[in-house]
Amino acid sequence: MSEIRIKIGQRIAELRKLRGMTQRDLAEATGFNRSNIGRIEQGRYSAGIEILNKIATALDAEIEINELK
């Protein structure tokens, strides 16, 4: 698994939980399958920018690109 996919998935799960949402809630808010949300959170699915944007919108978050250090 890609380290970046794992980090993104962990952050999505963290934001989802902070907002009191279940994976099912996030799936309903995005129109995605709950099992796909789970795979994204586990870093097992390579989500494209459109998918990540829908997730970010549902979580009231922004996608941010930072310089690597």
Jmol script that loads the backbone (N, CA, C; Angstrom):
load data "model"
ATOM      1  N   MET A   1       0.835  -1.190   0.000  1.00  0.00           N
ATOM      2  CA  MET A   1       0.000   0.000   0.000  1.00  0.00           C
ATOM      3  C   MET A   1       0.874   1.246   0.000  1.00  0.00           C
ATOM      4  N   SER A   2       0.388   2.256  -0.640  1.00  0.00           N
ATOM      5  CA  SER A   2       1.091   3.526  -0.718  1.00  0.00           C
ATOM      6  C   SER A   2       0.980   4.269   0.613  1.00  0.00           C
ATOM      7  N   GLU A   3       2.099   4.811   1.050  1.00  0.00           N
ATOM      8  CA  GLU A   3       2.115   5.559   2.314  1.00  0.00           C
ATOM      9  C   GLU A   3       1.189   6.778   2.256  1.00  0.00           C
ATOM     10  N   ILE A   4       1.153   7.444   1.118  1.00  0.00           N
ATOM     11  CA  ILE A   4       0.301   8.630   0.996  1.00  0.00           C
ATOM     12  C   ILE A   4      -1.176   8.258   1.040  1.00  0.00           C
ATOM     13  N   ARG A   5      -1.547   7.118   0.419  1.00  0.00           N
ATOM     14  CA  ARG A   5      -2.947   6.673   0.479  1.00  0.00           C
ATOM     15  C   ARG A   5      -3.339   6.371   1.917  1.00  0.00           C
ATOM     16  N   ILE A   6      -2.437   5.780   2.670  1.00  0.00           N
ATOM     17  CA  ILE A   6      -2.706   5.464   4.075  1.00  0.00           C
ATOM     18  C   ILE A   6      -2.907   6.754   4.872  1.00  0.00           C
ATOM     19  N   LYS A   7      -2.031   7.744   4.664  1.00  0.00           N
ATOM     20  CA  LYS A   7      -2.152   9.016   5.391  1.00  0.00           C
ATOM     21  C   LYS A   7      -3.451   9.733   5.044  1.00  0.00           C
ATOM     22  N   ILE A   8      -3.798   9.754   3.763  1.00  0.00           N
ATOM     23  CA  ILE A   8      -5.044  10.403   3.349  1.00  0.00           C
ATOM     24  C   ILE A   8      -6.237   9.690   3.969  1.00  0.00           C
ATOM     25  N   GLY A   9      -6.229   8.367   3.913  1.00  0.00           N
ATOM     26  CA  GLY A   9      -7.319   7.585   4.490  1.00  0.00           C
ATOM     27  C   GLY A   9      -7.472   7.815   5.978  1.00  0.00           C
ATOM     28  N   GLN A  10      -6.345   7.868   6.689  1.00  0.00           N
ATOM     29  CA  GLN A  10      -6.391   8.118   8.127  1.00  0.00           C
ATOM     30  C   GLN A  10      -6.971   9.493   8.431  1.00  0.00           C
ATOM     31  N   ARG A  11      -6.605  10.477   7.615  1.00  0.00           N
ATOM     32  CA  ARG A  11      -7.116  11.833   7.839  1.00  0.00           C
ATOM     33  C   ARG A  11      -8.616  11.912   7.563  1.00  0.00           C
ATOM     34  N   ILE A  12      -9.062  11.217   6.512  1.00  0.00           N
ATOM     35  CA  ILE A  12     -10.493  11.182   6.219  1.00  0.00           C
ATOM     36  C   ILE A  12     -11.251  10.551   7.382  1.00  0.00           C
ATOM     37  N   ALA A  13     -10.755   9.433   7.896  1.00  0.00           N
ATOM     38  CA  ALA A  13     -11.407   8.767   9.028  1.00  0.00           C
ATOM     39  C   ALA A  13     -11.427   9.676  10.252  1.00  0.00           C
ATOM     40  N   GLU A  14     -10.329  10.381  10.492  1.00  0.00           N
ATOM     41  CA  GLU A  14     -10.245  11.288  11.638  1.00  0.00           C
ATOM     42  C   GLU A  14     -11.279  12.415  11.517  1.00  0.00           C
ATOM     43  N   LEU A  15     -11.350  13.036  10.349  1.00  0.00           N
ATOM     44  CA  LEU A  15     -12.322  14.118  10.150  1.00  0.00           C
ATOM     45  C   LEU A  15     -13.753  13.606  10.253  1.00  0.00           C
ATOM     46  N   ARG A  16     -13.989  12.435   9.694  1.00  0.00           N
ATOM     47  CA  ARG A  16     -15.338  11.844   9.748  1.00  0.00           C
ATOM     48  C   ARG A  16     -15.765  11.642  11.197  1.00  0.00           C
ATOM     49  N   LYS A  17     -14.874  11.079  11.989  1.00  0.00           N
ATOM     50  CA  LYS A  17     -15.194  10.814  13.399  1.00  0.00           C
ATOM     51  C   LYS A  17     -15.365  12.110  14.188  1.00  0.00           C
ATOM     52  N   LEU A  18     -14.523  13.113  13.900  1.00  0.00           N
ATOM     53  CA  LEU A  18     -14.649  14.413  14.570  1.00  0.00           C
ATOM     54  C   LEU A  18     -16.014  15.044  14.316  1.00  0.00           C
ATOM     55  N   ARG A  19     -16.583  14.745  13.165  1.00  0.00           N
ATOM     56  CA  ARG A  19     -17.889  15.297  12.809  1.00  0.00           C
ATOM     57  C   ARG A  19     -19.045  14.380  13.220  1.00  0.00           C
ATOM     58  N   GLY A  20     -18.710  13.313  13.934  1.00  0.00           N
ATOM     59  CA  GLY A  20     -19.732  12.408  14.444  1.00  0.00           C
ATOM     60  C   GLY A  20     -20.409  11.588  13.359  1.00  0.00           C
ATOM     61  N   MET A  21     -19.703  11.348  12.273  1.00  0.00           N
ATOM     62  CA  MET A  21     -20.276  10.601  11.153  1.00  0.00           C
ATOM     63  C   MET A  21     -19.784   9.161  11.144  1.00  0.00           C
ATOM     64  N   THR A  22     -20.640   8.265  10.705  1.00  0.00           N
ATOM     65  CA  THR A  22     -20.235   6.887  10.456  1.00  0.00           C
ATOM     66  C   THR A  22     -19.796   6.789   8.994  1.00  0.00           C
ATOM     67  N   GLN A  23     -19.202   5.662   8.644  1.00  0.00           N
ATOM     68  CA  GLN A  23     -18.864   5.439   7.239  1.00  0.00           C
ATOM     69  C   GLN A  23     -20.129   5.446   6.393  1.00  0.00           C
ATOM     70  N   ARG A  24     -21.194   4.922   6.923  1.00  0.00           N
ATOM     71  CA  ARG A  24     -22.473   4.915   6.207  1.00  0.00           C
ATOM     72  C   ARG A  24     -22.972   6.351   5.976  1.00  0.00           C
ATOM     73  N   ASP A  25     -22.831   7.206   6.988  1.00  0.00           N
ATOM     74  CA  ASP A  25     -23.229   8.615   6.835  1.00  0.00           C
ATOM     75  C   ASP A  25     -22.423   9.278   5.718  1.00  0.00           C
ATOM     76  N   LEU A  26     -21.125   9.041   5.717  1.00  0.00           N
ATOM     77  CA  LEU A  26     -20.264   9.635   4.696  1.00  0.00           C
ATOM     78  C   LEU A  26     -20.598   9.083   3.320  1.00  0.00           C
ATOM     79  N   ALA A  27     -20.884   7.805   3.260  1.00  0.00           N
ATOM     80  CA  ALA A  27     -21.271   7.188   1.985  1.00  0.00           C
ATOM     81  C   ALA A  27     -22.546   7.834   1.448  1.00  0.00           C
ATOM     82  N   GLU A  28     -23.516   8.033   2.302  1.00  0.00           N
ATOM     83  CA  GLU A  28     -24.776   8.663   1.880  1.00  0.00           C
ATOM     84  C   GLU A  28     -24.554  10.109   1.438  1.00  0.00           C
ATOM     85  N   ALA A  29     -23.675  10.819   2.137  1.00  0.00           N
ATOM     86  CA  ALA A  29     -23.412  12.222   1.806  1.00  0.00           C
ATOM     87  C   ALA A  29     -22.661  12.376   0.485  1.00  0.00           C
ATOM     88  N   THR A  30     -21.894  11.353   0.111  1.00  0.00           N
ATOM     89  CA  THR A  30     -21.088  11.438  -1.109  1.00  0.00           C
ATOM     90  C   THR A  30     -21.691  10.674  -2.281  1.00  0.00           C
ATOM     91  N   GLY A  31     -22.591   9.744  -1.980  1.00  0.00           N
ATOM     92  CA  GLY A  31     -23.141   8.895  -3.030  1.00  0.00           C
ATOM     93  C   GLY A  31     -22.269   7.690  -3.333  1.00  0.00           C
ATOM     94  N   PHE A  32     -21.273   7.442  -2.502  1.00  0.00           N
ATOM     95  CA  PHE A  32     -20.384   6.295  -2.682  1.00  0.00           C
ATOM     96  C   PHE A  32     -20.853   5.126  -1.826  1.00  0.00           C
ATOM     97  N   ASN A  33     -20.380   3.967  -2.151  1.00  0.00           N
ATOM     98  CA  ASN A  33     -20.661   2.751  -1.403  1.00  0.00           C
ATOM     99  C   ASN A  33     -19.904   2.790  -0.077  1.00  0.00           C
ATOM    100  N   ARG A  34     -20.533   2.344   1.013  1.00  0.00           N
ATOM    101  CA  ARG A  34     -19.877   2.344   2.321  1.00  0.00           C
ATOM    102  C   ARG A  34     -18.593   1.531   2.309  1.00  0.00           C
ATOM    103  N   SER A  35     -18.581   0.422   1.589  1.00  0.00           N
ATOM    104  CA  SER A  35     -17.365  -0.402   1.555  1.00  0.00           C
ATOM    105  C   SER A  35     -16.225   0.335   0.848  1.00  0.00           C
ATOM    106  N   ASN A  36     -16.543   1.176  -0.130  1.00  0.00           N
ATOM    107  CA  ASN A  36     -15.498   1.970  -0.786  1.00  0.00           C
ATOM    108  C   ASN A  36     -14.936   3.027   0.153  1.00  0.00           C
ATOM    109  N   ILE A  37     -15.799   3.614   0.967  1.00  0.00           N
ATOM    110  CA  ILE A  37     -15.327   4.567   1.983  1.00  0.00           C
ATOM    111  C   ILE A  37     -14.353   3.850   2.915  1.00  0.00           C
ATOM    112  N   GLY A  38     -14.701   2.649   3.336  1.00  0.00           N
ATOM    113  CA  GLY A  38     -13.826   1.867   4.209  1.00  0.00           C
ATOM    114  C   GLY A  38     -12.487   1.579   3.554  1.00  0.00           C
ATOM    115  N   ARG A  39     -12.502   1.218   2.279  1.00  0.00           N
ATOM    116  CA  ARG A  39     -11.243   0.929   1.567  1.00  0.00           C
ATOM    117  C   ARG A  39     -10.387   2.193   1.426  1.00  0.00           C
ATOM    118  N   ILE A  40     -11.027   3.327   1.172  1.00  0.00           N
ATOM    119  CA  ILE A  40     -10.286   4.589   1.085  1.00  0.00           C
ATOM    120  C   ILE A  40      -9.643   4.900   2.435  1.00  0.00           C
ATOM    121  N   GLU A  41     -10.399   4.758   3.518  1.00  0.00           N
ATOM    122  CA  GLU A  41      -9.866   5.044   4.853  1.00  0.00           C
ATOM    123  C   GLU A  41      -8.737   4.102   5.234  1.00  0.00           C
ATOM    124  N   GLN A  42      -8.754   2.896   4.719  1.00  0.00           N
ATOM    125  CA  GLN A  42      -7.694   1.929   5.016  1.00  0.00           C
ATOM    126  C   GLN A  42      -6.495   2.055   4.079  1.00  0.00           C
ATOM    127  N   GLY A  43      -6.594   2.949   3.092  1.00  0.00           N
ATOM    128  CA  GLY A  43      -5.504   3.130   2.151  1.00  0.00           C
ATOM    129  C   GLY A  43      -5.429   2.044   1.099  1.00  0.00           C
ATOM    130  N   ARG A  44      -6.518   1.293   0.936  1.00  0.00           N
ATOM    131  CA  ARG A  44      -6.534   0.179  -0.007  1.00  0.00           C
ATOM    132  C   ARG A  44      -7.155   0.553  -1.350  1.00  0.00           C
ATOM    133  N   TYR A  45      -7.555   1.820  -1.509  1.00  0.00           N
ATOM    134  CA  TYR A  45      -8.202   2.260  -2.739  1.00  0.00           C
ATOM    135  C   TYR A  45      -7.590   3.585  -3.149  1.00  0.00           C
ATOM    136  N   SER A  46      -7.162   3.681  -4.377  1.00  0.00           N
ATOM    137  CA  SER A  46      -6.561   4.904  -4.885  1.00  0.00           C
ATOM    138  C   SER A  46      -7.664   5.825  -5.404  1.00  0.00           C
ATOM    139  N   ALA A  47      -8.052   6.783  -4.597  1.00  0.00           N
ATOM    140  CA  ALA A  47      -9.144   7.693  -4.938  1.00  0.00           C
ATOM    141  C   ALA A  47      -8.619   8.849  -5.777  1.00  0.00           C
ATOM    142  N   GLY A  48      -9.335   9.164  -6.836  1.00  0.00           N
ATOM    143  CA  GLY A  48      -8.991  10.297  -7.677  1.00  0.00           C
ATOM    144  C   GLY A  48      -9.426  11.610  -7.042  1.00  0.00           C
ATOM    145  N   ILE A  49      -9.040  12.701  -7.661  1.00  0.00           N
ATOM    146  CA  ILE A  49      -9.320  14.023  -7.111  1.00  0.00           C
ATOM    147  C   ILE A  49     -10.816  14.301  -7.016  1.00  0.00           C
ATOM    148  N   GLU A  50     -11.614  13.801  -7.959  1.00  0.00           N
ATOM    149  CA  GLU A  50     -13.057  14.040  -7.895  1.00  0.00           C
ATOM    150  C   GLU A  50     -13.673  13.363  -6.679  1.00  0.00           C
ATOM    151  N   ILE A  51     -13.238  12.147  -6.401  1.00  0.00           N
ATOM    152  CA  ILE A  51     -13.730  11.418  -5.230  1.00  0.00           C
ATOM    153  C   ILE A  51     -13.295  12.132  -3.955  1.00  0.00           C
ATOM    154  N   LEU A  52     -12.022  12.511  -3.889  1.00  0.00           N
ATOM    155  CA  LEU A  52     -11.523  13.197  -2.703  1.00  0.00           C
ATOM    156  C   LEU A  52     -12.229  14.535  -2.501  1.00  0.00           C
ATOM    157  N   ASN A  53     -12.549  15.216  -3.592  1.00  0.00           N
ATOM    158  CA  ASN A  53     -13.267  16.481  -3.482  1.00  0.00           C
ATOM    159  C   ASN A  53     -14.679  16.283  -2.930  1.00  0.00           C
ATOM    160  N   LYS A  54     -15.365  15.242  -3.370  1.00  0.00           N
ATOM    161  CA  LYS A  54     -16.711  14.951  -2.835  1.00  0.00           C
ATOM    162  C   LYS A  54     -16.637  14.630  -1.346  1.00  0.00           C
ATOM    163  N   ILE A  55     -15.631  13.852  -0.966  1.00  0.00           N
ATOM    164  CA  ILE A  55     -15.452  13.503   0.447  1.00  0.00           C
ATOM    165  C   ILE A  55     -15.147  14.757   1.254  1.00  0.00           C
ATOM    166  N   ALA A  56     -14.233  15.587   0.760  1.00  0.00           N
ATOM    167  CA  ALA A  56     -13.876  16.822   1.467  1.00  0.00           C
ATOM    168  C   ALA A  56     -15.097  17.724   1.634  1.00  0.00           C
ATOM    169  N   THR A  57     -15.898  17.847   0.597  1.00  0.00           N
ATOM    170  CA  THR A  57     -17.106  18.672   0.668  1.00  0.00           C
ATOM    171  C   THR A  57     -18.066  18.131   1.728  1.00  0.00           C
ATOM    172  N   ALA A  58     -18.257  16.817   1.749  1.00  0.00           N
ATOM    173  CA  ALA A  58     -19.154  16.195   2.729  1.00  0.00           C
ATOM    174  C   ALA A  58     -18.641  16.378   4.156  1.00  0.00           C
ATOM    175  N   LEU A  59     -17.321  16.475   4.302  1.00  0.00           N
ATOM    176  CA  LEU A  59     -16.719  16.650   5.624  1.00  0.00           C
ATOM    177  C   LEU A  59     -16.478  18.124   5.963  1.00  0.00           C
ATOM    178  N   ASP A  60     -16.929  19.028   5.087  1.00  0.00           N
ATOM    179  CA  ASP A  60     -16.707  20.452   5.263  1.00  0.00           C
ATOM    180  C   ASP A  60     -15.213  20.727   5.456  1.00  0.00           C
ATOM    181  N   ALA A  61     -14.422  20.156   4.556  1.00  0.00           N
ATOM    182  CA  ALA A  61     -12.968  20.289   4.613  1.00  0.00           C
ATOM    183  C   ALA A  61     -12.458  20.716   3.238  1.00  0.00           C
ATOM    184  N   GLU A  62     -11.177  21.020   3.180  1.00  0.00           N
ATOM    185  CA  GLU A  62     -10.545  21.398   1.926  1.00  0.00           C
ATOM    186  C   GLU A  62      -9.410  20.438   1.616  1.00  0.00           C
ATOM    187  N   ILE A  63      -9.151  20.268   0.332  1.00  0.00           N
ATOM    188  CA  ILE A  63      -7.972  19.523  -0.113  1.00  0.00           C
ATOM    189  C   ILE A  63      -6.836  20.523  -0.188  1.00  0.00           C
ATOM    190  N   GLU A  64      -5.713  20.182   0.413  1.00  0.00           N
ATOM    191  CA  GLU A  64      -4.577  21.090   0.437  1.00  0.00           C
ATOM    192  C   GLU A  64      -3.332  20.339  -0.015  1.00  0.00           C
ATOM    193  N   ILE A  65      -2.558  20.980  -0.841  1.00  0.00           N
ATOM    194  CA  ILE A  65      -1.295  20.385  -1.297  1.00  0.00           C
ATOM    195  C   ILE A  65      -0.154  21.166  -0.663  1.00  0.00           C
ATOM    196  N   ASN A  66       0.685  20.459   0.046  1.00  0.00           N
ATOM    197  CA  ASN A  66       1.819  21.093   0.723  1.00  0.00           C
ATOM    198  C   ASN A  66       3.120  20.664   0.063  1.00  0.00           C
ATOM    199  N   GLU A  67       4.103  21.501   0.229  1.00  0.00           N
ATOM    200  CA  GLU A  67       5.438  21.176  -0.264  1.00  0.00           C
ATOM    201  C   GLU A  67       6.019  20.047   0.574  1.00  0.00           C
ATOM    202  N   LEU A  68       6.641  19.078  -0.097  1.00  0.00           N
ATOM    203  CA  LEU A  68       7.281  17.978   0.623  1.00  0.00           C
ATOM    204  C   LEU A  68       8.559  18.481   1.281  1.00  0.00           C
ATOM    205  N   LYS A  69       8.823  17.977   2.449  1.00  0.00           N
ATOM    206  CA  LYS A  69      10.032  18.409   3.179  1.00  0.00           C
ATOM    207  C   LYS A  69      10.947  17.249   3.388  1.00  0.00           C
TER     208      LYS A  69
END
end "model"
wireframe off; spacefill off
backbone 0.3
color backbone group
